[in-house]
Amino acid sequence: MIESVTGAATIACGLNLTQEYLATIGILKHKQERLAEKLQEMTEKQQKIEAKLVGTMISTKDIESVQKKIGYEFKCKTWLIEALTHKSAIDQGLQMKI
């Protein structure tokens, strides 16, 4: 329910109002500036992870092949790799072979 209201508020009124709404109902605990800092931290972390992937067994060609098969292109390729290789997928026998 909260997700749908949040999505509707964001579409209709923009991110600032949505953040105010989430703060009012006690879900959003950080100000917009802190969220921007966290996003920057996550982006930097993501870039480091992607840099580590260079030279691994998973090639760009493999990633492109999977994206083509599922019909979706990830902006952040690391998320795709994490989804395919995550421990939870392996534990349940869902790991995909690239």
N, CA, C and O atoms as CSV, one atom per row, in Angstrom:
chain,resi,resn,atom,element,x,y,z
A,1,MET,N,N,0.823,-1.192,0.000
A,1,MET,CA,C,0.000,0.000,0.000
A,1,MET,C,C,0.869,1.257,0.000
A,1,MET,O,O,0.636,2.182,-0.778
A,2,ILE,N,N,1.867,1.282,0.875
A,2,ILE,CA,C,2.725,2.469,0.953
A,2,ILE,C,C,3.466,2.677,-0.357
A,2,ILE,O,O,3.660,3.812,-0.792
A,3,GLU,N,N,3.886,1.569,-0.994
A,3,GLU,CA,C,4.606,1.687,-2.253
A,3,GLU,C,C,3.749,2.361,-3.321
A,3,GLU,O,O,4.237,3.214,-4.062
A,4,SER,N,N,2.476,1.982,-3.403
A,4,SER,CA,C,1.611,2.563,-4.429
A,4,SER,C,C,1.350,4.038,-4.155
A,4,SER,O,O,1.336,4.846,-5.084
A,5,VAL,N,N,1.144,4.394,-2.898
A,5,VAL,CA,C,0.919,5.800,-2.543
A,5,VAL,C,C,2.184,6.606,-2.817
A,5,VAL,O,O,2.122,7.719,-3.340
A,6,THR,N,N,3.319,6.038,-2.462
A,6,THR,CA,C,4.590,6.722,-2.695
A,6,THR,C,C,4.813,6.933,-4.185
A,6,THR,O,O,5.203,8.022,-4.607
A,7,GLY,N,N,4.571,5.906,-4.977
A,7,GLY,CA,C,4.730,6.036,-6.421
A,7,GLY,C,C,3.803,7.073,-7.012
A,7,GLY,O,O,4.214,7.883,-7.843
A,8,ALA,N,N,2.548,7.050,-6.583
A,8,ALA,CA,C,1.570,8.019,-7.086
A,8,ALA,C,C,1.957,9.447,-6.688
A,8,ALA,O,O,1.846,10.374,-7.490
A,9,ALA,N,N,2.410,9.612,-5.448
A,9,ALA,CA,C,2.818,10.950,-4.986
A,9,ALA,C,C,4.025,11.446,-5.762
A,9,ALA,O,O,4.103,12.625,-6.108
A,10,THR,N,N,4.958,10.561,-6.034
A,10,THR,CA,C,6.157,10.952,-6.778
A,10,THR,C,C,5.791,11.373,-8.196
A,10,THR,O,O,6.274,12.392,-8.689
A,11,ILE,N,N,4.944,10.592,-8.845
A,11,ILE,CA,C,4.541,10.916,-10.213
A,11,ILE,C,C,3.746,12.222,-10.253
A,11,ILE,O,O,3.987,13.075,-11.108
A,12,ALA,N,N,2.814,12.370,-9.341
A,12,ALA,CA,C,1.926,13.534,-9.369
A,12,ALA,C,C,2.585,14.809,-8.854
A,12,ALA,O,O,2.342,15.894,-9.381
A,13,CYS,N,N,3.424,14.678,-7.819
A,13,CYS,CA,C,3.886,15.888,-7.130
A,13,CYS,C,C,5.404,16.043,-7.056
A,13,CYS,O,O,5.899,17.096,-6.653
A,14,GLY,N,N,6.135,15.019,-7.436
A,14,GLY,CA,C,7.587,15.130,-7.422
A,14,GLY,C,C,8.212,14.507,-6.181
A,14,GLY,O,O,7.539,14.172,-5.206
A,15,LEU,N,N,9.517,14.370,-6.262
A,15,LEU,CA,C,10.274,13.685,-5.222
A,15,LEU,C,C,10.278,14.432,-3.888
A,15,LEU,O,O,10.219,13.805,-2.831
A,16,ASN,N,N,10.348,15.756,-3.927
A,16,ASN,CA,C,10.402,16.513,-2.672
A,16,ASN,C,C,9.155,16.285,-1.820
A,16,ASN,O,O,9.258,16.064,-0.614
A,17,LEU,N,N,7.974,16.340,-2.446
A,17,LEU,CA,C,6.738,16.107,-1.701
A,17,LEU,C,C,6.695,14.667,-1.181
A,17,LEU,O,O,6.256,14.415,-0.059
A,18,THR,N,N,7.156,13.734,-2.010
A,18,THR,CA,C,7.174,12.334,-1.589
A,18,THR,C,C,8.055,12.164,-0.355
A,18,THR,O,O,7.692,11.454,0.582
A,19,GLN,N,N,9.199,12.813,-0.362
A,19,GLN,CA,C,10.089,12.725,0.795
A,19,GLN,C,C,9.429,13.325,2.033
A,19,GLN,O,O,9.561,12.776,3.128
A,20,GLU,N,N,8.730,14.428,1.879
A,20,GLU,CA,C,8.024,15.036,3.008
A,20,GLU,C,C,6.949,14.081,3.533
A,20,GLU,O,O,6.795,13.916,4.743
A,21,TYR,N,N,6.214,13.460,2.621
A,21,TYR,CA,C,5.178,12.495,3.001
A,21,TYR,C,C,5.780,11.332,3.786
A,21,TYR,O,O,5.271,10.962,4.844
A,22,LEU,N,N,6.862,10.759,3.267
A,22,LEU,CA,C,7.498,9.620,3.940
A,22,LEU,C,C,8.069,10.015,5.306
A,22,LEU,O,O,8.049,9.217,6.242
A,23,ALA,N,N,8.568,11.222,5.415
A,23,ALA,CA,C,9.058,11.707,6.709
A,23,ALA,C,C,7.903,11.871,7.690
A,23,ALA,O,O,8.032,11.544,8.870
A,24,THR,N,N,6.781,12.374,7.203
A,24,THR,CA,C,5.601,12.587,8.044
A,24,THR,C,C,5.070,11.285,8.630
A,24,THR,O,O,4.660,11.246,9.790
A,25,ILE,N,N,5.074,10.227,7.838
A,25,ILE,CA,C,4.549,8.945,8.337
A,25,ILE,C,C,5.638,8.103,9.008
A,25,ILE,O,O,5.398,6.957,9.389
A,26,GLY,N,N,6.836,8.682,9.149
A,26,GLY,CA,C,7.889,8.027,9.925
A,26,GLY,C,C,8.722,6.994,9.190
A,26,GLY,O,O,9.453,6.230,9.821
A,27,ILE,N,N,8.624,6.955,7.867
A,27,ILE,CA,C,9.407,5.984,7.108
A,27,ILE,C,C,10.755,6.556,6.708
A,27,ILE,O,O,11.773,5.869,6.786
A,28,LEU,N,N,10.766,7.794,6.285
A,28,LEU,CA,C,12.000,8.440,5.843
A,28,LEU,C,C,12.631,9.130,7.040
A,28,LEU,O,O,12.057,10.052,7.621
A,29,LYS,N,N,13.807,8.674,7.394
A,29,LYS,CA,C,14.441,9.199,8.593
A,29,LYS,C,C,15.583,10.167,8.284
A,29,LYS,O,O,16.138,10.780,9.195
A,30,HIS,N,N,15.932,10.307,7.019
A,30,HIS,CA,C,17.062,11.154,6.644
A,30,HIS,C,C,16.600,12.282,5.729
A,30,HIS,O,O,15.652,12.124,4.959
A,31,LYS,N,N,17.266,13.394,5.821
A,31,LYS,CA,C,16.964,14.532,4.957
A,31,LYS,C,C,17.504,14.261,3.558
A,31,LYS,O,O,18.332,13.372,3.358
A,32,GLN,N,N,17.027,15.032,2.604
A,32,GLN,CA,C,17.393,14.850,1.208
A,32,GLN,C,C,18.909,14.927,1.011
A,32,GLN,O,O,19.462,14.179,0.204
A,33,GLU,N,N,19.579,15.811,1.730
A,33,GLU,CA,C,21.026,15.947,1.581
A,33,GLU,C,C,21.733,14.652,1.972
A,33,GLU,O,O,22.686,14.237,1.312
A,34,ARG,N,N,21.268,14.021,3.035
A,34,ARG,CA,C,21.871,12.758,3.488
A,34,ARG,C,C,21.603,11.649,2.473
A,34,ARG,O,O,22.464,10.805,2.227
A,35,LEU,N,N,20.418,11.655,1.890
A,35,LEU,CA,C,20.106,10.667,0.868
A,35,LEU,C,C,21.016,10.843,-0.344
A,35,LEU,O,O,21.461,9.858,-0.935
A,36,ALA,N,N,21.294,12.086,-0.715
A,36,ALA,CA,C,22.204,12.346,-1.834
A,36,ALA,C,C,23.605,11.831,-1.515
A,36,ALA,O,O,24.275,11.268,-2.380
A,37,GLU,N,N,24.046,12.024,-0.275
A,37,GLU,CA,C,25.356,11.509,0.143
A,37,GLU,C,C,25.389,9.987,0.064
A,37,GLU,O,O,26.353,9.403,-0.433
A,38,LYS,N,N,24.323,9.346,0.561
A,38,LYS,CA,C,24.246,7.879,0.519
A,38,LYS,C,C,24.249,7.376,-0.923
A,38,LYS,O,O,24.899,6.378,-1.236
A,39,LEU,N,N,23.523,8.068,-1.796
A,39,LEU,CA,C,23.498,7.681,-3.205
A,39,LEU,C,C,24.894,7.783,-3.808
A,39,LEU,O,O,25.310,6.907,-4.567
A,40,GLN,N,N,25.611,8.839,-3.477
A,40,GLN,CA,C,26.976,9.003,-3.975
A,40,GLN,C,C,27.870,7.881,-3.454
A,40,GLN,O,O,28.676,7.331,-4.204
A,41,GLU,N,N,27.731,7.539,-2.173
A,41,GLU,CA,C,28.507,6.444,-1.594
A,41,GLU,C,C,28.210,5.130,-2.310
A,41,GLU,O,O,29.118,4.363,-2.626
A,42,MET,N,N,26.922,4.883,-2.561
A,42,MET,CA,C,26.532,3.648,-3.244
A,42,MET,C,C,27.066,3.613,-4.674
A,42,MET,O,O,27.494,2.566,-5.159
A,43,THR,N,N,27.036,4.763,-5.343
A,43,THR,CA,C,27.551,4.842,-6.710
A,43,THR,C,C,29.042,4.545,-6.734
A,43,THR,O,O,29.519,3.805,-7.595
A,44,GLU,N,N,29.774,5.118,-5.793
A,44,GLU,CA,C,31.215,4.869,-5.720
A,44,GLU,C,C,31.499,3.404,-5.418
A,44,GLU,O,O,32.405,2.810,-6.003
A,45,LYS,N,N,30.728,2.823,-4.507
A,45,LYS,CA,C,30.890,1.409,-4.182
A,45,LYS,C,C,30.609,0.553,-5.414
A,45,LYS,O,O,31.332,-0.403,-5.694
A,46,GLN,N,N,29.563,0.902,-6.140
A,46,GLN,CA,C,29.200,0.169,-7.345
A,46,GLN,C,C,30.311,0.249,-8.378
A,46,GLN,O,O,30.625,-0.749,-9.027
A,47,GLN,N,N,30.902,1.409,-8.538
A,47,GLN,CA,C,31.985,1.578,-9.498
A,47,GLN,C,C,33.193,0.726,-9.112
A,47,GLN,O,O,33.857,0.161,-9.982
A,48,LYS,N,N,33.479,0.630,-7.816
A,48,LYS,CA,C,34.587,-0.208,-7.360
A,48,LYS,C,C,34.314,-1.680,-7.655
A,48,LYS,O,O,35.205,-2.414,-8.082
A,49,ILE,N,N,33.073,-2.102,-7.424
A,49,ILE,CA,C,32.707,-3.498,-7.695
A,49,ILE,C,C,32.835,-3.781,-9.181
A,49,ILE,O,O,33.372,-4.816,-9.578
A,50,GLU,N,N,32.344,-2.866,-10.001
A,50,GLU,CA,C,32.429,-3.063,-11.448
A,50,GLU,C,C,33.874,-3.118,-11.910
A,50,GLU,O,O,34.211,-3.889,-12.808
A,51,ALA,N,N,34.734,-2.299,-11.298
A,51,ALA,CA,C,36.154,-2.326,-11.655
A,51,ALA,C,C,36.776,-3.675,-11.307
A,51,ALA,O,O,37.633,-4.170,-12.039
A,52,LYS,N,N,36.347,-4.276,-10.186
A,52,LYS,CA,C,36.869,-5.584,-9.784
A,52,LYS,C,C,36.428,-6.689,-10.735
A,52,LYS,O,O,37.116,-7.698,-10.890
A,53,LEU,N,N,35.264,-6.490,-11.376
A,53,LEU,CA,C,34.739,-7.504,-12.280
A,53,LEU,C,C,35.538,-7.606,-13.572
A,53,LEU,O,O,35.510,-8.631,-14.253
A,54,VAL,N,N,36.248,-6.533,-13.900
A,54,VAL,CA,C,37.051,-6.571,-15.117
A,54,VAL,C,C,38.102,-7.670,-14.951
A,54,VAL,O,O,38.847,-7.692,-13.971
A,55,GLY,N,N,38.148,-8.554,-15.897
A,55,GLY,CA,C,39.110,-9.653,-15.827
A,55,GLY,C,C,38.575,-10.894,-15.127
A,55,GLY,O,O,39.301,-11.879,-14.990
A,56,THR,N,N,37.319,-10.870,-14.681
A,56,THR,CA,C,36.750,-12.062,-14.074
A,56,THR,C,C,36.268,-12.994,-15.171
A,56,THR,O,O,36.417,-12.705,-16.358
A,57,MET,N,N,35.692,-14.108,-14.766
A,57,MET,CA,C,35.225,-15.095,-15.720
A,57,MET,C,C,33.986,-14.620,-16.473
A,57,MET,O,O,33.657,-15.177,-17.520
A,58,ILE,N,N,33.312,-13.630,-15.977
A,58,ILE,CA,C,32.092,-13.139,-16.625
A,58,ILE,C,C,32.483,-12.020,-17.582
A,58,ILE,O,O,32.997,-10.985,-17.157
A,59,SER,N,N,32.245,-12.221,-18.839
A,59,SER,CA,C,32.630,-11.235,-19.838
A,59,SER,C,C,31.455,-10.331,-20.198
A,59,SER,O,O,30.302,-10.620,-19.875
A,60,THR,N,N,31.771,-9.253,-20.859
A,60,THR,CA,C,30.735,-8.341,-21.337
A,60,THR,C,C,29.811,-9.073,-22.308
A,60,THR,O,O,28.605,-8.829,-22.331
A,61,LYS,N,N,30.378,-9.959,-23.095
A,61,LYS,CA,C,29.577,-10.739,-24.050
A,61,LYS,C,C,28.567,-11.609,-23.306
A,61,LYS,O,O,27.416,-11.726,-23.727
A,62,ASP,N,N,29.000,-12.227,-22.188
A,62,ASP,CA,C,28.093,-13.043,-21.389
A,62,ASP,C,C,26.944,-12.199,-20.838
A,62,ASP,O,O,25.785,-12.611,-20.881
A,63,ILE,N,N,27.269,-11.037,-20.329
A,63,ILE,CA,C,26.258,-10.147,-19.755
A,63,ILE,C,C,25.259,-9.731,-20.836
A,63,ILE,O,O,24.049,-9.738,-20.610
A,64,GLU,N,N,25.776,-9.370,-22.010
A,64,GLU,CA,C,24.893,-8.974,-23.109
A,64,GLU,C,C,23.987,-10.128,-23.523
A,64,GLU,O,O,22.821,-9.915,-23.855
A,65,SER,N,N,24.518,-11.346,-23.504
A,65,SER,CA,C,23.733,-12.524,-23.876
A,65,SER,C,C,22.571,-12.743,-22.906
A,65,SER,O,O,21.451,-13.021,-23.333
A,66,VAL,N,N,22.831,-12.621,-21.620
A,66,VAL,CA,C,21.777,-12.800,-20.617
A,66,VAL,C,C,20.725,-11.712,-20.772
A,66,VAL,O,O,19.527,-11.995,-20.746
A,67,GLN,N,N,21.165,-10.477,-20.932
A,67,GLN,CA,C,20.212,-9.371,-21.085
A,67,GLN,C,C,19.326,-9.576,-22.302
A,67,GLN,O,O,18.129,-9.293,-22.259
A,68,LYS,N,N,19.907,-10.064,-23.377
A,68,LYS,CA,C,19.134,-10.320,-24.591
A,68,LYS,C,C,18.100,-11.421,-24.337
A,68,LYS,O,O,16.963,-11.330,-24.801
A,69,LYS,N,N,18.499,-12.458,-23.601
A,69,LYS,CA,C,17.588,-13.566,-23.314
A,69,LYS,C,C,16.413,-13.131,-22.450
A,69,LYS,O,O,15.286,-13.578,-22.663
A,70,ILE,N,N,16.669,-12.266,-21.481
A,70,ILE,CA,C,15.583,-11.854,-20.588
A,70,ILE,C,C,14.843,-10.613,-21.092
A,70,ILE,O,O,13.813,-10.231,-20.538
A,71,GLY,N,N,15.370,-9.993,-22.136
A,71,GLY,CA,C,14.697,-8.841,-22.730
A,71,GLY,C,C,14.760,-7.583,-21.894
A,71,GLY,O,O,13.843,-6.763,-21.924
A,72,TYR,N,N,15.843,-7.430,-21.148
A,72,TYR,CA,C,15.991,-6.238,-20.301
A,72,TYR,C,C,17.466,-5.872,-20.229
A,72,TYR,O,O,18.321,-6.741,-20.055
A,73,GLU,N,N,17.765,-4.572,-20.364
A,73,GLU,CA,C,19.144,-4.117,-20.256
A,73,GLU,C,C,19.331,-3.388,-18.929
A,73,GLU,O,O,18.651,-2.402,-18.646
A,74,PHE,N,N,20.252,-3.884,-18.132
A,74,PHE,CA,C,20.549,-3.284,-16.839
A,74,PHE,C,C,21.460,-2.080,-17.025
A,74,PHE,O,O,22.457,-2.150,-17.744
A,75,LYS,N,N,21.113,-0.975,-16.374
A,75,LYS,CA,C,22.017,0.177,-16.367
A,75,LYS,C,C,23.238,-0.152,-15.525
A,75,LYS,O,O,24.359,0.240,-15.848
A,76,CYS,N,N,23.003,-0.868,-14.455
A,76,CYS,CA,C,24.080,-1.277,-13.545
A,76,CYS,C,C,24.284,-2.781,-13.733
A,76,CYS,O,O,23.536,-3.587,-13.179
A,77,LYS,N,N,25.277,-3.146,-14.497
A,77,LYS,CA,C,25.528,-4.558,-14.838
A,77,LYS,C,C,25.834,-5.401,-13.602
A,77,LYS,O,O,25.576,-6.604,-13.586
A,78,THR,N,N,26.372,-4.778,-12.590
A,78,THR,CA,C,26.707,-5.502,-11.371
A,78,THR,C,C,25.469,-6.093,-10.714
A,78,THR,O,O,25.537,-7.172,-10.124
A,79,TRP,N,N,24.350,-5.405,-10.807
A,79,TRP,CA,C,23.108,-5.928,-10.214
A,79,TRP,C,C,22.705,-7.224,-10.884
A,79,TRP,O,O,22.237,-8.153,-10.224
A,80,LEU,N,N,22.884,-7.290,-12.192
A,80,LEU,CA,C,22.573,-8.523,-12.914
A,80,LEU,C,C,23.494,-9.648,-12.445
A,80,LEU,O,O,23.039,-10.761,-12.182
A,81,ILE,N,N,24.765,-9.357,-12.343
A,81,ILE,CA,C,25.722,-10.377,-11.912
A,81,ILE,C,C,25.414,-10.834,-10.497
A,81,ILE,O,O,25.460,-12.028,-10.200
A,82,GLU,N,N,25.099,-9.885,-9.623
A,82,GLU,CA,C,24.755,-10.251,-8.247
A,82,GLU,C,C,23.509,-11.122,-8.214
A,82,GLU,O,O,23.447,-12.084,-7.448
A,83,ALA,N,N,22.516,-10.798,-9.035
A,83,ALA,CA,C,21.281,-11.588,-9.063
A,83,ALA,C,C,21.557,-13.012,-9.526
A,83,ALA,O,O,20.964,-13.962,-9.015
A,84,LEU,N,N,22.445,-13.158,-10.481
A,84,LEU,CA,C,22.734,-14.480,-11.039
A,84,LEU,C,C,23.655,-15.319,-10.163
A,84,LEU,O,O,23.663,-16.547,-10.251
A,85,THR,N,N,24.423,-14.650,-9.323
A,85,THR,CA,C,25.430,-15.372,-8.537
A,85,THR,C,C,25.207,-15.282,-7.030
A,85,THR,O,O,26.024,-15.777,-6.253
A,86,HIS,N,N,24.118,-14.662,-6.615
A,86,HIS,CA,C,23.848,-14.458,-5.192
A,86,HIS,C,C,23.643,-15.800,-4.480
A,86,HIS,O,O,23.092,-16.737,-5.056
A,87,LYS,N,N,24.084,-15.879,-3.247
A,87,LYS,CA,C,23.992,-17.096,-2.461
A,87,LYS,C,C,22.562,-17.630,-2.376
A,87,LYS,O,O,22.357,-18.844,-2.406
A,88,SER,N,N,21.582,-16.753,-2.273
A,88,SER,CA,C,20.191,-17.212,-2.163
A,88,SER,C,C,19.755,-17.949,-3.430
A,88,SER,O,O,18.999,-18.918,-3.360
A,89,ALA,N,N,20.227,-17.494,-4.570
A,89,ALA,CA,C,19.894,-18.184,-5.822
A,89,ALA,C,C,20.588,-19.531,-5.878
A,89,ALA,O,O,20.006,-20.510,-6.347
A,90,ILE,N,N,21.819,-19.592,-5.409
A,90,ILE,CA,C,22.572,-20.845,-5.417
A,90,ILE,C,C,21.942,-21.832,-4.452
A,90,ILE,O,O,21.790,-23.008,-4.785
A,91,ASP,N,N,21.569,-21.371,-3.247
A,91,ASP,CA,C,20.969,-22.246,-2.233
A,91,ASP,C,C,19.688,-22.892,-2.717
A,91,ASP,O,O,19.378,-24.022,-2.342
A,92,GLN,N,N,18.943,-22.185,-3.546
A,92,GLN,CA,C,17.664,-22.710,-4.024
A,92,GLN,C,C,17.788,-23.362,-5.397
A,92,GLN,O,O,16.785,-23.726,-6.010
A,93,GLY,N,N,19.016,-23.507,-5.873
A,93,GLY,CA,C,19.229,-24.139,-7.167
A,93,GLY,C,C,18.761,-23.300,-8.338
A,93,GLY,O,O,18.453,-23.834,-9.403
A,94,LEU,N,N,18.703,-21.969,-8.147
A,94,LEU,CA,C,18.206,-21.096,-9.186
A,94,LEU,C,C,19.313,-20.400,-9.970
A,94,LEU,O,O,19.045,-19.632,-10.894
A,95,GLN,N,N,20.552,-20.675,-9.593
A,95,GLN,CA,C,21.660,-19.974,-10.234
A,95,GLN,C,C,21.647,-20.248,-11.734
A,95,GLN,O,O,21.538,-21.392,-12.176
A,96,MET,N,N,21.759,-19.177,-12.497
A,96,MET,CA,C,21.756,-19.314,-13.938
A,96,MET,C,C,23.182,-19.512,-14.436
A,96,MET,O,O,24.126,-18.938,-13.892
A,97,LYS,N,N,23.321,-20.300,-15.439
A,97,LYS,CA,C,24.615,-20.465,-16.078
A,97,LYS,C,C,24.677,-19.496,-17.238
A,97,LYS,O,O,23.793,-19.471,-18.095
A,98,ILE,N,N,25.714,-18.711,-17.254
A,98,ILE,CA,C,25.859,-17.709,-18.307
A,98,ILE,C,C,26.515,-18.362,-19.513
A,98,ILE,O,O,26.738,-17.701,-20.528
